[in-house]
Amino acid sequence: MTQKWNAKTLTNKELFYGHKACGGCGESLAVRLAMKVLGEKAFAALPAGCMSAVSFIYPNMAFTTNAIITPFASTGAVASGMAAGLKALGIEDTYVVGFAGDGGTADIGIQALSGAIDRNDNIVYICNDNEAYMNTGIQKSGLTPYGSKTTTTPAGQNLPGSITMKKNMFEIVAAHDIAYAATASVGYLEDFMNKVQKAKETKGTSYIHVFAPCPTGWGHETHITIDLAKQAVDCGLWYLAEYENGAFKLNRNPKEFASVEDYLKVQSRFKHLTSQDVALIIDERDKKWAKMRRDWTE
């Protein structure tokens, strides 16, 4: 029977502990809980990014299991190599997981990830999406949303910040006919943990794209990280879904959306947006949901 995760079943044993992440970091919470689900036999690969920067600070090591820093573009390739090495050594009942950010996944790391999926290597790949290259100074990534102010997409009289929408990374991964893929949010932690469990049990490559707010890059109060991650789902700017057996499935299909304006206004990266900008964001949301409801529901 598949393990079901909640506050009562979650182990008290910490496998990712003592990191130096910022207060309110959604990404570190996602890694912490994923490691609890994957267990003590997990081998982790992390590229250059926030989680490797805050976890491998000599003489402290936040991972209590085996973990390695990979080249920025190579999370998928290194995870594949780890899985092949474990198999060659006859080491069984282990799990290889790659943790990469949005830039390390949707931009510089997409080729290695695509190759791993194509080979159907037995790995779990988790994209921690905080919607910009936060570790190197808050630059735009392929998953930065429209209107977001970053150091490479300034907001002013002539520009609204980022002028592109988020790349459909979940659908790009699914287009490989991957064994299992899912979206998640640290605002809905039970959903996230149970999807990690499904990925853990999947034979072949699995992918989880988890939405993880960043107080430093987003300009929000540290204590609202979980509420903000929940708001993103409730207002329809993020969604919870799965892809398996060749089909998409929405895990939440709200009849009404919460306020987009309330979600945006507590983040300084969006404080410059005009009513026209917000209307454009809502319109794009509605188009996305119309497509998902048409194609992903029975």
VMD Tcl script that draws the C-alpha trace (Angstrom):
set ca {
  {0.00 0.00 0.00}
  {1.33 3.44 -0.95}
  {2.48 5.54 1.99}
  {0.25 8.57 2.59}
  {1.99 11.60 4.04}
  {0.61 14.18 6.45}
  {1.66 15.85 9.69}
  {0.97 12.66 11.66}
  {2.86 10.25 9.42}
  {5.85 12.52 8.70}
  {9.08 11.40 10.35}
  {10.79 13.64 12.91}
  {14.18 12.59 11.57}
  {15.86 15.41 9.66}
  {17.81 14.61 6.48}
  {18.24 18.25 5.46}
  {19.05 20.33 8.51}
  {21.17 23.34 9.49}
  {21.20 25.08 6.11}
  {21.87 28.81 5.75}
  {18.85 29.72 3.60}
  {17.03 33.02 4.06}
  {14.16 33.21 6.53}
  {10.89 32.16 4.93}
  {12.60 30.29 2.07}
  {10.02 28.12 0.30}
  {12.67 26.18 -1.60}
  {14.45 24.91 1.52}
  {11.11 23.70 2.92}
  {10.45 21.77 -0.29}
  {13.87 20.10 -0.12}
  {13.48 19.30 3.58}
  {10.12 17.57 3.13}
  {11.10 15.80 -0.09}
  {14.10 14.29 1.69}
  {11.88 13.06 4.52}
  {9.74 11.26 1.94}
  {12.66 9.87 -0.05}
  {14.43 8.65 3.08}
  {17.94 7.88 4.27}
  {18.89 5.96 1.12}
  {18.45 8.98 -1.13}
  {21.38 10.31 -3.15}
  {20.97 13.99 -4.10}
  {22.41 16.05 -6.95}
  {22.19 19.84 -6.82}
  {23.53 22.37 -9.36}
  {24.92 25.79 -8.60}
  {22.02 27.59 -6.98}
  {20.48 28.63 -3.69}
  {20.23 25.14 -2.19}
  {23.80 24.13 -2.97}
  {25.06 27.53 -1.77}
  {23.33 27.27 1.60}
  {23.89 23.54 2.15}
  {27.56 22.88 1.39}
  {29.31 25.42 3.61}
  {32.47 23.89 5.13}
  {32.61 22.48 7.73}
  {28.82 22.13 7.87}
  {26.77 19.88 5.58}
  {22.99 20.28 5.58}
  {22.36 16.91 3.93}
  {22.79 13.95 6.26}
  {22.69 11.61 3.24}
  {24.95 11.50 0.18}
  {24.77 14.70 -1.89}
  {26.88 16.36 -4.56}
  {27.07 19.75 -6.30}
  {26.83 19.41 -10.08}
  {27.80 21.80 -12.90}
  {24.98 24.27 -13.44}
  {23.68 22.68 -16.64}
  {24.12 19.07 -15.60}
  {21.66 18.09 -12.88}
  {19.88 15.55 -15.09}
  {23.13 14.10 -16.42}
  {24.81 13.80 -13.01}
  {21.69 12.23 -11.47}
  {21.64 9.73 -14.35}
  {25.29 8.91 -13.74}
  {24.67 8.40 -10.04}
  {21.81 6.01 -10.79}
  {23.99 4.08 -13.26}
  {26.84 3.91 -10.77}
  {24.64 2.60 -7.98}
  {23.26 -0.05 -10.33}
  {26.76 -1.08 -11.45}
  {27.85 -1.43 -7.83}
  {24.82 -3.55 -7.02}
  {23.56 -1.07 -4.43}
  {19.79 -1.54 -4.29}
  {16.80 0.18 -2.67}
  {18.26 3.63 -3.23}
  {16.73 6.75 -4.76}
  {18.50 9.38 -6.81}
  {17.02 12.87 -6.72}
  {18.02 16.03 -8.53}
  {17.04 19.36 -6.96}
  {17.36 22.33 -9.33}
  {15.91 25.80 -9.52}
  {13.80 27.27 -12.30}
  {16.77 28.61 -14.25}
  {18.76 25.42 -13.76}
  {15.78 23.44 -15.05}
  {13.90 25.45 -17.68}
  {16.91 27.23 -19.16}
  {20.48 26.03 -18.75}
  {19.60 22.53 -17.53}
  {16.80 21.60 -19.93}
  {19.03 19.62 -22.32}
  {20.37 17.31 -19.59}
  {16.88 16.84 -18.17}
  {15.49 16.04 -21.61}
  {18.21 13.44 -22.13}
  {17.50 11.78 -18.80}
  {13.79 11.53 -19.62}
  {14.56 10.23 -23.10}
  {16.69 7.44 -21.60}
  {14.07 6.88 -18.89}
  {16.78 6.83 -16.24}
  {15.57 5.87 -12.79}
  {15.72 9.28 -11.11}
  {13.43 11.79 -9.43}
  {13.90 15.37 -10.66}
  {12.45 18.20 -8.56}
  {12.33 21.74 -9.92}
  {12.13 24.29 -7.10}
  {10.48 27.20 -8.89}
  {10.99 30.59 -7.26}
  {10.62 32.31 -10.62}
  {14.10 33.83 -11.08}
  {17.83 33.19 -10.72}
  {17.82 34.15 -7.05}
  {21.26 32.87 -6.05}
  {23.09 35.09 -8.54}
  {21.20 38.32 -7.98}
  {17.55 37.93 -9.00}
  {17.84 37.73 -12.79}
  {14.97 36.69 -15.08}
  {14.60 33.00 -15.96}
  {12.33 31.23 -18.41}
  {9.90 30.76 -15.52}
  {9.74 34.41 -14.45}
  {6.12 35.59 -14.82}
  {4.93 38.56 -16.82}
  {5.34 41.87 -15.01}
  {7.92 40.67 -12.51}
  {10.69 43.15 -11.73}
  {14.14 41.55 -11.70}
  {17.64 42.93 -12.13}
  {17.53 42.04 -15.83}
  {13.88 43.04 -16.37}
  {13.62 46.46 -14.76}
  {10.26 48.13 -14.41}
  {9.75 51.69 -15.51}
  {7.80 54.00 -17.75}
  {8.38 51.89 -20.84}
  {8.60 48.36 -19.44}
  {6.36 46.41 -17.03}
  {9.23 44.23 -15.85}
  {9.34 40.84 -17.57}
  {7.49 40.99 -20.88}
  {7.13 37.21 -21.32}
  {4.89 34.64 -19.67}
  {6.16 31.60 -17.73}
  {7.48 28.77 -19.89}
  {5.15 25.73 -19.81}
  {7.81 23.51 -18.28}
  {5.40 20.90 -16.93}
  {3.91 20.43 -20.39}
  {7.35 20.39 -22.01}
  {8.35 17.53 -19.71}
  {5.07 15.72 -20.33}
  {5.65 16.01 -24.07}
  {8.50 13.51 -23.59}
  {5.84 10.99 -22.49}
  {7.58 10.81 -19.12}
  {6.61 8.06 -16.70}
  {5.30 10.51 -14.09}
  {5.21 14.30 -13.75}
  {3.39 16.62 -11.38}
  {3.09 20.21 -10.28}
  {2.94 21.14 -6.61}
  {3.15 24.07 -4.22}
  {4.58 24.52 -0.73}
  {1.18 26.02 0.05}
  {-0.29 22.50 -0.23}
  {2.29 20.37 1.50}
  {0.39 17.10 1.78}
  {-0.24 17.18 -1.96}
  {3.48 17.82 -2.57}
  {4.70 15.06 -0.27}
  {2.32 12.48 -1.71}
  {3.46 13.38 -5.21}
  {7.08 12.88 -4.13}
  {5.99 9.45 -2.85}
  {4.48 8.62 -6.25}
  {7.67 9.77 -7.95}
  {9.70 7.63 -5.55}
  {7.67 4.56 -6.54}
  {7.89 5.27 -10.27}
  {10.21 3.08 -12.34}
  {11.98 5.44 -14.72}
  {12.22 9.20 -14.74}
  {9.78 11.28 -12.71}
  {9.51 15.06 -12.47}
  {7.93 17.35 -9.89}
  {7.64 21.10 -10.40}
  {7.08 22.74 -7.01}
  {6.13 26.40 -6.59}
  {8.30 27.91 -3.84}
  {8.12 31.63 -2.91}
  {11.32 33.58 -2.23}
  {10.99 36.51 0.20}
  {14.33 37.97 -0.91}
  {13.57 37.99 -4.62}
  {9.84 38.58 -4.41}
  {9.91 41.25 -1.72}
  {7.35 39.77 0.64}
  {7.28 39.26 4.41}
  {8.96 36.05 5.52}
  {6.01 34.83 7.57}
  {3.59 34.71 4.61}
  {5.54 32.26 2.41}
  {3.10 29.37 2.87}
  {0.03 31.58 2.56}
  {1.46 33.16 -0.60}
  {2.18 29.74 -2.14}
  {-1.41 28.76 -1.38}
  {-2.74 32.03 -2.79}
  {-0.92 31.44 -6.08}
  {-2.89 28.21 -6.51}
  {-6.18 29.65 -5.25}
  {-6.03 32.64 -7.60}
  {-5.19 30.42 -10.57}
  {-1.70 31.71 -11.33}
  {-0.34 28.26 -10.44}
  {-2.07 24.90 -10.68}
  {-1.84 21.41 -9.20}
  {-1.80 18.65 -11.79}
  {-0.31 15.28 -12.76}
  {0.71 13.51 -15.94}
  {0.83 9.72 -15.99}
  {-0.15 6.94 -18.35}
  {-0.18 9.44 -21.18}
  {-2.85 11.69 -19.67}
  {-3.08 14.96 -17.75}
  {-5.20 15.37 -14.62}
  {-6.07 18.49 -12.65}
  {-5.86 17.88 -8.90}
  {-7.69 21.12 -8.07}
  {-10.30 22.72 -10.31}
  {-11.77 25.66 -8.40}
  {-15.19 26.96 -9.34}
  {-14.06 30.48 -8.50}
  {-10.61 32.03 -8.24}
  {-9.34 34.09 -5.34}
  {-8.16 37.64 -6.02}
  {-5.13 38.01 -8.29}
  {-4.68 41.57 -7.06}
  {-4.41 40.43 -3.42}
  {-1.71 37.93 -4.43}
  {0.30 40.48 -6.40}
  {0.07 43.50 -4.10}
  {2.03 41.96 -1.19}
  {5.09 41.41 -3.41}
  {7.35 44.37 -4.18}
  {8.37 42.82 -7.50}
  {4.83 43.59 -8.74}
  {4.15 46.91 -7.01}
  {4.64 48.89 -10.25}
  {1.93 47.03 -12.20}
  {-0.89 49.05 -13.69}
  {-4.52 47.95 -13.81}
  {-3.96 47.12 -17.48}
  {-1.03 44.87 -16.57}
  {-3.13 43.04 -13.98}
  {-5.96 42.66 -16.50}
  {-3.49 41.10 -18.96}
  {-2.28 38.64 -16.30}
  {-5.88 37.65 -15.49}
  {-6.69 37.25 -19.17}
  {-3.72 34.94 -19.72}
  {-4.73 32.96 -16.63}
  {-8.23 32.51 -17.98}
  {-6.93 31.33 -21.37}
  {-4.65 28.81 -19.66}
  {-7.43 27.45 -17.47}
  {-9.88 27.22 -20.37}
  {-7.36 25.03 -22.19}
  {-6.62 22.86 -19.15}
  {-10.29 22.37 -18.34}
  {-11.02 21.47 -21.93}
  {-8.10 19.06 -22.40}
  {-7.31 17.73 -18.93}
  {-10.72 16.92 -17.46}
  {-13.08 14.15 -18.44}
}
mol new
graphics top color blue
foreach p $ca { graphics top sphere $p radius 0.5 }
foreach p [lrange $ca 0 end-1] q [lrange $ca 1 end] { graphics top cylinder $p $q radius 0.2 }
display resetview
